[in-house]
Amino acid sequence: MKLLRYILLPIVPIYCSVSWLRNKLYDIGWLSSQSYDIPIICVGNLSVGGTGKSPMIEYLTRLLKVDYSIAILSRGYKRQSSGFKLADKYASVAMLGDEPFQFYKKFEDVLVSVDADRQNGIAQLQRLNTPPEIVLLDDAFQHRKVKAGLNILLTSFNALYVNDFCLPTGNLREPGSGADRADIIVVTKCPRSLNETDREGVKSKLKPLKHQSVFFSFIEYADTIVSPNKTMPLKSLKDTFLLVTGIANATPLVNYLKNCGYIFNHLNFSDHHEFTDSEIAEINIHKKVLTTEKDFWRLEGRLSTELYYLPIEIKFFEENDFNDVVLNHLSGK
C-alpha cells in the first residue's frame, strides 16, 4: 500500500488543485452555502480519519444536552439505507451506520439522524413536531453546502495536518489551507504528560489565525469493560484475551493496554470493517473478546463468546476554556 501511494505521488498536485478550486468557489460565492437560524456546530477534520470525531461529538452532546435539545446529524457511512433516517426503537447498525448507532445507544434522549445530504437532513429535523435547538454535524468539514456557525477542526497529535499532504499519497482530503475555515482547532490524542511548553510548540507549527482558538485533548479510558448486561472491572482481564479493532488507528488503544500490562492477541481491521462469517468464526474461538464501542455494535449478536467494549472519553487540558468558547458562541457573546 505504501509503495502504491508513492507511485501515485504525481496525482497529488491535481487532487490538491481540484479541492482548492472547489473551496475557492464556495469562498467567493460562486457555489452557495445554506445558513440557518439555529446553531449548527460542525465537527470534522482534514484527514481521512482517526482524529477522534465520535468522542468529540459525544463530548459536545454531554456539554449541551442539559440546557438544549440536541440533534446529531451524520452521513451514516456504510449504512444499508439511504436518504434521511431518524433513529428510533427499530434502529440498527444497518440502518444508521456504526457510529450514529453508537450515539443513539448512548444518548437515547438526543435526536440521532443520518443523511448524506446535510441540507436535507437539517430541513427534515426542522420539520419535526419538536425540532432541535442545536444540530451537531458529524464529519462535515468538507460539506460546504451547509454554512455552520461554529467549525471545530480536529487533528491528531502524532499526525498534524501541517505535516501531511493530500491524497492519494498523503491522508488529507483537502490542502492544509482548508484549516483557515475552522473557528476552533483541537489537537487530539495527546500524551497526558504534554506540558504547556510542548503545547505552545505545537501551536507554533499550526500557526492559527487571529480568530482561531487552539485546544489540546487526550483520551481517557474507563476502568471498566461493558456489555449490554454486564459491567466488569478492566483489571478482570487477567488471562489472555482477543482485542478486535476496526477503527482508523488502533495504536493508542493497543499501547494503553500493553502499558497496563495486559496480554492479548490483536485482530486489526480497517475502519468500519464489515466482518465476514469466517472472521466471526475465528473470533469465536476465543473465550473473551474486547473491542471498541463502535465495533461492539457490529459484532453484537454475531458472537457466542464473551464480548465487551472499553468506553473512552475525550478530556481537555483546558476544559473550562474550551467549554466557554462553545457556550459563548451559543449565547452570542
C-alpha positions in Angstrom: 0.0 0.0 0.0 2.8 2.4 0.9 4.5 1.7 -2.5 1.3 2.4 -4.3 0.9 5.7 -2.5 4.4 6.8 -3.6 3.6 5.7 -7.2 0.6 7.9 -7.2 2.5 10.9 -6.0 2.2 12.8 -9.4 -1.6 12.8 -8.9 -1.3 14.7 -5.6 -1.0 18.2 -7.2 -4.0 17.5 -9.4 -6.1 16.4 -6.4 -5.0 19.4 -4.3 -5.8 21.8 -7.1 -9.3 20.5 -7.7 -10.0 20.5 -4.0 -8.6 24.0 -3.6 -10.6 25.3 -6.6 -13.8 23.8 -5.1 -13.2 25.6 -1.8 -12.4 28.8 -3.6 -15.7 28.8 -5.5 -17.5 28.5 -2.1 -15.4 31.2 -0.6 -16.2 33.7 -3.3 -19.9 32.7 -3.5 -19.9 31.0 -6.9 -21.1 27.9 -5.1 -23.7 28.6 -2.4 -23.8 27.6 1.2 -27.0 27.5 3.2 -27.1 29.4 6.5 -29.6 28.6 9.3 -31.4 30.4 12.1 -30.5 27.7 14.7 -26.9 27.0 15.8 -25.1 24.5 13.6 -21.8 23.1 15.1 -19.6 21.2 12.6 -17.0 18.7 13.8 -14.6 17.4 11.2 -11.0 17.1 10.1 -8.8 17.5 7.0 -7.6 13.9 7.1 -9.3 10.7 6.1 -10.0 9.6 9.7 -8.7 8.6 13.0 -8.8 12.1 14.7 -11.5 11.2 17.3 -14.6 12.8 15.8 -17.0 10.5 17.6 -15.6 11.2 21.1 -15.8 14.9 20.3 -19.4 14.7 19.2 -20.1 12.8 22.5 -18.3 15.4 24.5 -20.4 18.2 22.9 -23.6 16.3 23.5 -22.8 15.8 27.2 -21.9 19.5 27.5 -25.0 20.9 25.7 -27.9 18.5 26.2 -28.6 19.6 29.7 -29.7 23.1 28.5 -30.6 22.5 24.9 -32.4 20.0 22.8 -29.7 18.4 20.6 -29.8 16.6 17.2 -26.7 14.8 15.8 -26.6 14.5 12.0 -24.2 12.1 10.4 -23.7 10.8 6.9 -24.1 7.2 8.1 -21.1 5.8 6.5 -21.6 2.2 5.2 -25.2 2.0 6.2 -27.5 -0.1 4.2 -30.3 2.5 4.0 -30.5 5.7 2.0 -31.9 9.2 2.4 -32.9 10.7 5.8 -33.3 8.4 8.7 -34.1 9.3 12.3 -33.1 6.8 14.9 -36.0 5.1 16.9 -36.6 1.8 18.7 -36.3 0.0 15.4 -32.9 1.5 14.6 -29.9 -0.8 13.8 -26.3 -0.5 12.6 -27.5 -1.4 9.1 -30.0 1.5 9.2 -27.7 4.2 10.7 -24.1 3.1 10.4 -21.9 2.1 13.3 -21.1 5.5 14.8 -24.6 7.0 14.6 -26.0 3.8 16.2 -23.4 4.2 19.0 -24.6 7.8 19.6 -28.2 6.5 19.7 -27.5 3.8 22.2 -25.5 6.2 24.4 -27.9 9.2 24.2 -31.4 8.0 23.8 -32.7 11.4 24.8 -31.0 13.0 21.8 -32.2 13.0 18.2 -29.8 11.0 16.1 -30.2 11.2 12.4 -28.3 10.3 9.2 -28.4 11.9 5.7 -25.6 12.2 3.1 -27.4 15.4 2.0 -26.8 17.6 5.1 -29.1 20.4 3.8 -32.0 17.9 3.5 -31.1 16.4 6.9 -31.3 19.7 8.6 -34.5 20.6 6.8 -36.1 17.2 7.9 -35.0 17.9 11.5 -36.6 21.4 11.4 -39.9 19.9 10.3 -40.2 17.7 13.3 -43.0 18.5 15.8 -40.3 19.3 18.3 -37.3 20.5 16.3 -33.9 20.6 17.9 -32.4 23.8 19.2 -28.8 22.8 18.1 -27.6 20.5 15.3 -24.2 18.8 15.7 -22.8 17.9 12.3 -20.6 14.8 12.4 -17.7 14.7 9.9 -18.9 17.6 7.7 -16.0 19.9 7.5 -15.8 19.4 3.7 -19.6 19.6 3.3 -19.6 23.2 2.2 -23.3 23.3 1.2 -24.0 23.9 4.8 -22.6 27.0 6.5 -22.0 26.1 10.1 -22.0 28.8 12.8 -19.1 27.1 14.6 -16.5 24.9 12.9 -14.4 22.6 15.1 -11.4 21.0 13.3 -9.6 18.0 14.8 -6.0 17.0 14.1 -4.1 14.1 15.8 -1.1 15.0 17.9 1.0 12.4 16.1 -0.4 13.3 12.6 -0.8 17.0 12.4 -2.3 18.2 9.2 0.7 20.6 8.7 3.0 17.6 8.5 0.8 15.8 5.9 -0.2 16.3 2.3 -3.1 15.4 0.0 -4.5 12.1 -1.1 -3.7 9.7 -2.7 -0.1 9.8 -1.3 -0.9 11.6 1.9 -4.0 11.5 4.1 -5.5 14.9 3.6 -8.9 15.3 2.0 -8.0 18.9 1.0 -5.0 21.2 1.3 -3.9 22.3 4.7 -5.1 25.8 3.9 -8.6 24.5 4.5 -7.9 24.8 8.2 -8.5 28.5 7.8 -12.2 27.8 7.9 -12.0 26.5 11.5 -13.1 28.5 14.5 -11.6 26.0 16.9 -8.7 23.6 16.3 -8.4 20.7 18.7 -5.2 18.7 18.8 -6.5 15.2 19.8 -4.9 12.1 21.2 -2.1 14.0 23.0 0.1 12.3 25.7 -1.4 13.0 29.1 2.0 14.3 30.1 2.0 17.0 27.5 3.2 20.2 29.2 2.4 23.8 28.4 5.7 24.4 26.7 5.1 21.5 24.3 1.6 22.7 23.6 2.9 26.1 22.7 5.4 24.3 20.3 2.5 22.6 18.5 0.6 25.9 18.3 3.6 27.5 16.6 3.5 24.7 14.0 -0.2 25.1 13.3 0.1 28.9 13.0 -3.5 29.6 13.9 -5.2 32.7 12.6 -6.3 35.5 14.9 -9.9 34.3 15.1 -8.9 30.7 15.9 -8.7 29.1 19.3 -6.4 26.0 19.8 -7.1 23.4 22.4 -5.4 20.1 23.4 -7.2 16.9 24.4 -6.3 13.3 25.4 -8.2 10.0 25.6 -9.3 8.8 28.9 -10.1 5.1 29.1 -12.6 3.7 31.5 -11.6 1.4 34.3 -14.5 -0.9 33.4 -15.4 -3.0 30.4 -19.0 -3.2 29.3 -21.6 -5.4 27.6 -25.3 -4.8 27.5 -26.0 -7.0 30.5 -22.7 -6.8 32.4 -20.1 -4.3 33.6 -16.7 -5.6 34.9 -13.5 -4.1 36.1 -10.9 -3.7 33.3 -8.5 -5.5 35.6 -10.6 -8.6 35.4 -8.9 -9.3 32.0 -6.1 -11.2 33.7 -5.9 -14.0 31.2 -5.0 -13.6 27.5 -7.9 -12.2 25.6 -8.5 -11.2 22.0 -8.6 -7.5 21.0 -10.6 -6.8 17.9 -10.5 -3.4 16.3 -12.0 -1.9 13.1 -11.0 1.7 13.5 -8.8 4.1 11.6 -6.0 4.0 14.2 -5.9 1.3 16.9 -2.3 2.2 18.1 -3.4 4.4 21.1 -5.6 1.6 22.5 -3.1 -1.1 21.9 -0.4 0.9 23.6 -2.6 1.7 26.5 -3.5 -2.0 27.1 0.2 -3.0 26.8 1.3 -0.3 29.2 -1.2 -1.6 31.7 0.4 -5.0 31.4 -2.3 -6.9 29.7 -1.5 -9.9 27.5 -3.7 -10.2 24.4 -3.8 -11.1 20.7 -4.9 -8.5 18.3 -7.0 -8.7 15.1 -6.8 -5.4 13.4 -9.2 -4.5 10.6 -9.8 -1.3 8.5 -12.1 1.4 9.7 -15.8 0.4 9.6 -14.9 -3.1 8.6 -17.8 -5.5 7.8 -17.0 -8.8 9.5 -17.3 -11.9 7.3 -18.6 -15.2 8.6 -15.1 -16.7 8.5 -13.8 -13.8 10.6 -16.6 -14.2 13.1 -15.7 -17.9 13.4 -12.1 -17.0 14.0 -13.1 -14.5 16.7 -15.5 -17.1 18.4 -12.5 -19.4 19.2 -11.5 -17.0 22.0 -13.1 -17.1 25.4 -13.1 -13.3 26.0 -13.1 -10.6 23.3 -12.5 -6.9 23.9 -13.3 -4.4 21.2 -14.1 -0.7 20.7 -17.6 0.7 21.3 -18.5 1.2 17.6 -17.1 -2.3 16.7 -19.1 -3.8 19.5 -22.4 -2.8 17.9 -21.3 -4.5 14.6 -20.2 -7.7 16.4 -23.0 -8.0 19.0 -25.4 -10.8 18.2 -23.0 -12.5 15.9 -20.7 -14.0 18.5 -21.2 -16.8 21.0 -18.2 -15.8 23.1 -18.0 -13.1 25.9 -17.8 -9.7 24.1 -17.0 -6.4 25.9 -16.0 -2.9 24.8 -13.8 -0.4 26.6 -15.5 3.0 26.9 -13.4 6.1 26.2 -14.0 9.9 26.6 -12.2 12.9 25.3 -10.7 15.2 28.0 -9.2 18.7 27.6 -6.2 20.2 29.2 -8.1 23.5 29.0 -11.6 22.1 29.6 -13.2 25.3 31.1 -11.7 27.5 28.4 -13.0 25.2 25.6 -16.4 25.0 27.2 -16.6 28.7 27.5 -15.8 29.3 23.8 -18.6 26.9 22.7 -21.1 28.2 25.2 -20.3 31.9 24.5 -20.8 31.2 20.8 -24.3 29.8 21.5 -25.1 32.8 23.8 -23.9 35.3 21.2 -21.1 36.6 23.3 
